[in-house]
């Protein structure tokens, strides 16, 4: 064997040994890297998201370590977000729990302050729950009543009422309310019962003691009945008294005028003056009694309400005042008026009194009067405006009172009943009447009537 051959063989052996050594080293390094990666995965499985691999290896092992570290960082960030969200949820749950506890405490406080009886039943009236109530013994429902039927706890007639209302609430699934007297310890209490359907086959019952209110209502009803009877008796007395006075006054006036006609200037001046006073007093008394009759007839002899064209009512009132209008050269204008349900005769009287007043209390200028109306909600508002002498605002309410006058009879004759009649007519029709005016600046009379 030559020296060259030996050199080649030695070289081959050395190369083989080097290759084997390199392969062995690479295998060991790969195994070590895989072991490190496995250890990192195991730590992540155990919840340690802070683990990181050294990124010192070239090639695929380095890429694998880098990817592992990126995954661990992402998981760590997600865990931090989840922990923050969990903490927020925990805070919210605590707040909601506290709010629910506060609400329950408030509800119990409200219940304890109420005298209402509160029950929850099924559709058959069987008591499922009894809410806490006040310590007042009269309103307590014993806890042992749970599971029993409401109907079984009541007398037959009252139980039938409860069954009827129970079925009504079941059928309509709507709130049902009624009032009923109940016997508690031999004492009668009035209760307002409200049945409210809740969930399916569940009803809420609330019973409220209204005994005090019922007593007040009964007393008010009695007082109203007494007042109505008293008013009717007074109106009847006024009508009868006024009617019965008419005839003797008519005779007094007739005979006094006859005395004046036959003996005026035949007796002394005092006698003539006395006769004049008597004639004037009798005439005024006749006019006063006539107006009193008209005032009493507003309620006693008023006609049923029917559809009334107020344009026709005003037309008739102006026709009745035709002579007065011509004598005073009055100018009267009007807007179109509505059709309402009213007493047609009294509407004529209302317009006649208001327009007649506007003419009577005119200024030095000829009377100018305008009648108008406007819709205000469910009412019609009417205005009768004039250019007369006006009214001191201090007397804006006094003028509607019976027999109240602001001027001397010698200047403005009358009995002081006209506006009182207007007020009575308007109030009979469920309206209001008032005036807005200033001295020397005319007056505007307003009144309202319900719309059809």
C-alpha positions in Angstrom: 0.0 0.0 0.0 1.4 3.2 -1.0 1.7 6.3 1.0 -1.0 8.1 -1.1 -3.5 5.4 -0.5 -2.8 5.6 3.2 -3.4 9.3 3.2 -6.7 8.9 1.3 -7.9 6.3 3.7 -7.0 8.4 6.8 -8.6 11.4 5.3 -11.8 9.4 4.5 -11.9 8.1 8.1 -11.4 11.6 9.5 -14.2 13.0 7.3 -16.5 10.2 8.3 -15.7 10.8 11.9 -16.3 14.5 11.5 -19.6 14.0 9.8 -20.7 11.6 12.4 -19.7 14.0 15.1 -21.5 16.9 13.4 -24.7 14.9 13.0 -24.5 13.8 16.6 -24.1 17.4 17.7 -27.0 18.6 15.5 -29.2 15.9 16.8 -28.3 16.8 20.4 -28.9 20.4 19.8 -32.3 19.8 18.1 -33.3 17.4 20.9 -32.3 20.1 23.4 -34.3 22.8 21.6 -37.3 20.5 21.4 -37.0 19.7 25.1 -36.9 23.5 25.8 -39.9 24.0 23.6 -41.8 21.2 25.3 -40.9 22.6 28.7 -42.3 26.0 27.6 -45.5 24.4 26.4 -45.8 22.6 29.7 -45.4 25.8 31.6 -48.1 27.5 29.5 -50.4 24.6 30.2 -49.8 25.2 33.9 -50.8 28.8 33.5 -47.4 30.5 33.3 -47.9 32.9 30.4 -44.7 34.7 31.2 -42.4 32.0 29.9 -40.2 32.9 26.9 -37.8 30.8 24.7 -34.3 32.0 23.7 -34.3 32.9 20.1 -30.6 32.0 19.5 -31.1 29.2 17.1 -30.9 29.7 13.3 -33.3 28.5 10.8 -36.6 26.8 11.6 -35.8 26.3 15.3 -35.3 30.1 15.7 -38.6 30.7 13.8 -40.3 28.2 16.0 -39.0 29.9 19.2 -40.0 33.3 17.9 -43.5 32.1 17.1 -43.8 30.5 20.5 -42.8 33.7 22.2 -45.3 35.7 20.1 -48.0 33.2 21.1 -47.1 33.5 24.8 -47.2 37.3 24.6 -50.6 37.3 23.0 -52.0 34.8 25.5 -50.5 36.9 28.3 -52.2 40.1 26.9 -55.5 38.2 26.5 -55.3 36.9 30.1 -54.8 40.5 31.3 -57.8 41.6 29.4 -59.9 38.7 30.7 -58.8 39.5 34.3 -59.8 43.2 33.8 -63.1 42.2 32.3 -63.7 39.7 35.1 -62.9 42.4 37.7 -65.4 44.7 36.0 -68.0 42.1 35.9 -67.5 41.3 39.5 -67.9 45.0 40.3 -71.1 45.2 38.3 -72.5 42.1 40.0 -71.7 43.6 43.4 -73.4 46.9 42.4 -76.4 45.1 41.0 -76.7 42.9 44.1 -76.4 45.9 46.4 -79.0 47.8 44.3 -81.4 44.8 44.4 -80.9 44.6 48.2 -81.6 48.3 48.6 -84.6 48.0 46.4 -86.0 45.1 48.3 -85.3 47.0 51.6 -87.1 50.1 50.2 -90.1 47.9 49.0 -90.3 46.3 52.4 -90.3 49.7 54.1 -93.0 50.9 51.7 -95.1 47.8 52.4 -94.6 48.2 56.2 -95.8 51.8 56.0 -98.9 50.8 53.9 -102.2 49.6 55.3 -102.9 47.9 52.0 -103.5 44.1 51.9 -101.3 42.7 49.2 -101.7 39.1 48.0 -100.5 37.0 45.0 -102.9 34.2 43.9 -103.2 31.8 41.0 -106.1 31.9 38.5 -108.3 30.0 40.9 -107.9 32.5 43.8 -105.5 30.3 45.8 -103.1 32.4 47.8 -99.5 31.9 46.8 -97.8 34.7 48.7 -98.8 37.3 51.3 -96.8 40.5 51.1 -95.6 42.2 54.4 -98.1 44.7 55.6 -98.3 47.2 58.4 -98.6 46.2 62.0 -102.2 47.3 62.1 -104.1 44.1 63.1 -107.2 45.0 61.2 -105.3 44.6 57.9 -103.1 41.6 58.6 -103.6 38.4 56.7 -102.3 35.5 58.8 -99.4 33.6 57.1 -101.2 30.3 57.5 -103.7 31.5 54.9 -101.1 30.8 52.2 -102.4 27.9 50.1 -106.1 28.6 50.9 -108.6 30.2 48.5 -109.7 33.8 48.9 -113.3 32.7 48.3 -113.1 30.2 51.2 -112.3 33.1 53.6 -115.3 35.2 52.7 -119.1 35.0 53.2 -121.0 33.6 50.2 -122.3 36.8 48.7 -119.0 38.6 48.9 -117.2 35.5 47.6 -119.4 35.5 44.5 -118.4 39.1 43.8 -114.7 38.1 44.1 -115.2 35.1 41.8 -116.9 37.4 39.2 -114.1 39.9 39.3 -111.5 37.1 39.3 -113.0 35.7 36.1 -113.1 39.2 34.5 -109.3 39.6 35.2 -108.6 36.2 33.8 -110.6 36.7 30.6 -109.4 40.2 29.7 -105.9 40.0 31.3 -106.4 43.6 32.3 -106.6 45.5 35.6 -110.0 45.1 37.4 -111.0 47.4 40.2 -114.1 47.4 42.4 -115.3 48.4 45.9 -116.8 46.1 48.4 -117.8 46.2 52.2 -116.1 43.5 54.3 -116.8 42.4 57.9 -113.7 42.4 60.1 -114.2 41.6 63.8 -117.9 42.6 63.6 -117.0 46.0 62.0 -117.8 46.9 58.4 -114.8 48.2 56.4 -115.0 49.4 52.8 -112.2 48.2 50.6 -111.1 49.2 47.1 -109.8 46.0 45.5 -107.5 46.0 42.5 -106.7 42.8 40.6 -103.7 43.0 38.3 -102.8 40.1 36.0 -99.0 39.4 36.2 -97.4 36.3 34.7 -99.4 33.6 33.2 -101.9 32.1 35.8 -100.8 34.7 38.4 -102.7 37.6 39.8 -101.8 40.5 42.2 -104.5 41.6 44.6 -104.3 44.9 46.4 -107.0 45.9 49.0 -107.1 49.4 50.3 -109.2 50.6 53.2 -111.5 53.4 51.9 -113.9 53.4 54.9 -113.0 57.0 55.8 -113.5 58.2 52.2 -116.8 56.4 52.0 -118.0 58.2 55.2 -117.0 61.5 53.8 -118.7 60.8 50.5 -121.9 59.8 52.3 -121.8 63.0 54.4 -121.2 65.1 51.2 -124.0 63.4 49.5 -126.3 64.1 52.4 -125.2 67.7 52.5 -125.6 68.2 48.8 -129.1 66.7 49.0 -130.0 69.0 51.8 -128.6 72.0 49.9 -130.4 71.0 46.7 -133.7 70.7 48.7 -133.1 74.0 50.4 -132.3 75.8 47.1 -135.4 74.3 45.5 -137.5 75.4 48.4 -136.0 78.9 48.3 -136.6 79.1 44.5 -140.2 77.9 44.9 -140.8 80.4 47.7 -139.3 83.3 45.6 -141.4 82.3 42.6 -144.7 81.9 44.6 -144.0 85.1 46.7 -143.2 87.1 43.6 -146.2 85.7 41.7 -148.6 86.3 44.5 -147.3 89.9 45.0 -148.0 90.8 41.3 -151.7 91.2 41.6 -151.9 93.4 44.7 -149.1 95.6 43.4 -150.9 95.9 40.1 -154.0 97.1 41.9 -151.9 99.6 44.1 -150.3 101.0 40.9 -153.6 101.2 39.1 -155.4 103.0 41.9 -152.4 105.3 42.6 -152.3 106.3 38.9 -156.1 106.9 39.1 -155.6 109.1 42.2 -152.9 111.0 40.3 -155.1 111.4 37.3 -158.2 112.6 39.2 -156.7 114.6 42.0 -153.4 116.0 40.7 -153.4 119.8 41.2 -156.6 119.6 43.2 -154.8 118.9 46.4 -151.8 120.7 47.8 -148.2 120.3 46.5 -147.3 117.8 49.2 -150.1 115.5 48.2 -149.1 115.6 44.5 -145.5 114.8 45.5 -146.6 111.9 47.7 -148.8 110.5 45.0 -145.9 110.7 42.5 -143.6 108.8 45.0 -146.3 106.1 45.4 -146.7 105.7 41.7 -143.0 105.5 41.1 -142.4 103.0 44.0 -145.3 100.8 42.8 -143.9 100.8 39.3 -140.4 100.0 40.5 -141.7 97.2 42.7 -143.6 95.7 39.8 -140.4 95.8 37.7 -138.4 94.3 40.6 -140.9 91.4 41.1 -141.0 90.8 37.4 -137.2 90.5 37.3 -137.2 88.3 40.4 -139.6 86.0 38.6 -137.3 85.9 35.6 -134.3 85.1 37.9 -136.2 82.2 39.6 -137.4 80.8 36.3 -133.8 80.3 35.0 -133.5 77.1 37.0 -137.1 76.2 37.8 -138.6 76.6 34.4 -135.6 76.2 32.2 -136.1 74.0 29.1 -134.1 70.9 28.2 -131.0 71.6 26.2 -131.2 71.1 22.4 -129.1 72.0 19.4 -129.4 75.8 19.2 -128.2 78.1 16.5 -126.9 81.1 18.4 -127.1 83.3 15.3 -130.9 82.9 15.5 -130.8 83.5 19.2 -128.9 86.8 18.7 -131.2 87.7 15.8 -134.3 87.3 18.1 -132.6 89.3 20.9 -131.8 92.2 18.5 -135.4 92.1 17.2 -136.7 92.4 20.8 -134.4 95.4 21.3 -135.2 97.1 18.0 -136.9 100.1 19.4 -134.1 100.7 21.9 -131.5 100.2 19.2 -133.2 102.8 16.9 -133.7 105.4 19.7 -130.0 105.2 20.7 -128.7 105.0 17.1 -126.8 101.9 18.1 -124.5 100.2 15.7 -124.2 96.4 16.2 -121.9 94.1 14.3 -121.4 90.4 14.8 -119.3 87.4 13.7 -120.7 84.0 12.7 -121.7 82.2 16.0 -121.7 78.4 16.5 -124.5 75.9 17.0 -124.5 74.5 20.6 -126.7 72.4 22.9 -128.5 75.0 25.0 -131.8 76.3 26.2 -132.8 78.5 23.1 -135.1 80.8 25.2 -132.4 81.5 27.7 -129.8 82.2 25.0 -132.1 84.9 23.6 -132.4 86.3 27.1 -128.6 86.2 27.7 -127.8 88.1 24.5 -130.7 90.5 25.1 -129.5 91.4 28.6 -125.9 91.9 27.5 -126.6 93.9 24.4 -129.3 95.9 26.3 -126.8 96.7 29.0 -124.2 97.8 26.4 -126.8 100.2 24.9 -128.0 101.5 28.3 -124.5 102.4 29.6 -123.4 104.2 26.5 -121.1 107.2 26.4 -121.7 110.5 24.6 -120.9 108.7 21.4 -123.6 106.5 19.8 -123.3 102.9 21.0 -121.0 100.6 19.0 -121.3 96.9 19.9 -119.6 93.8 18.5 -120.4 90.2 19.2 -117.9 87.5 18.4 -116.9 83.9 19.4 -113.9 81.6 19.3 -113.2 77.9 20.1 -111.0 77.3 23.1 -110.4 73.6 23.7 -113.8 72.0 24.5 -115.5 75.3 25.1 -116.7 78.3 23.0 -115.8 81.7 24.3 -118.1 84.6 23.4 -117.4 88.4 23.6 -119.8 91.3 23.7 -117.7 94.5 23.4 -118.9 98.0 23.6 -117.6 101.6 23.6 -119.6 102.7 26.7 -118.8 104.3 29.9 -116.8 101.3 31.2 -116.6 99.8 34.7 -114.1 100.2 37.5 -112.2 96.9 37.7 -112.8 96.9 41.5 -116.5 96.2 40.7 -115.9 93.5 38.1 -117.4 90.8 40.3 -119.9 92.8 42.2 -122.0 93.6 39.1 -123.0 90.0 38.8 -124.5 89.9 42.3 -128.3 90.2 42.7 -129.5 93.8 43.3 -126.0 95.3 43.0 -126.0 98.6 41.3 -123.2 101.0 40.5 -125.3 104.0 39.4 -128.2 106.1 40.6 -131.7 105.0 39.4 -132.4 108.5 38.2 -129.5 108.3 35.7 -129.6 104.6 34.8 -133.0 103.0 35.7 -133.2 99.3 36.5 -133.3 96.7 39.3 -129.7 95.4 39.2 -130.8 91.8 38.3 -130.0 91.7 34.6 -126.4 90.6 34.9 -127.2 88.2 37.8 -129.7 86.5 35.4 -126.9 86.3 32.8 -124.6 84.7 35.3 -127.3 82.2 36.4 -128.0 81.2 32.7 -124.3 80.7 31.9 -123.7 78.7 35.0 -126.7 76.5 34.2 -125.0 75.7 30.9 -121.8 74.8 32.7 -120.0 78.0 31.6 -118.4 81.1 33.2 -119.0 84.8 32.7 -116.8 87.8 33.5 -116.0 91.3 32.4 -112.8 93.2 31.4 -113.1 97.0 31.5 -111.8 100.4 32.6 -113.7 103.5 33.3 -114.3 105.5 30.1 -112.8 102.9 27.8 -115.8 100.6 27.2 -116.4 97.1 28.4 -116.0 93.6 27.1 -118.3 90.9 28.6 -117.1 87.3 28.1 -118.8 84.0 28.7 -118.1 80.4 27.8 -120.4 77.6 26.8 -119.5 73.9 26.2 -118.9 72.8 22.6 -121.2 70.1 21.2 
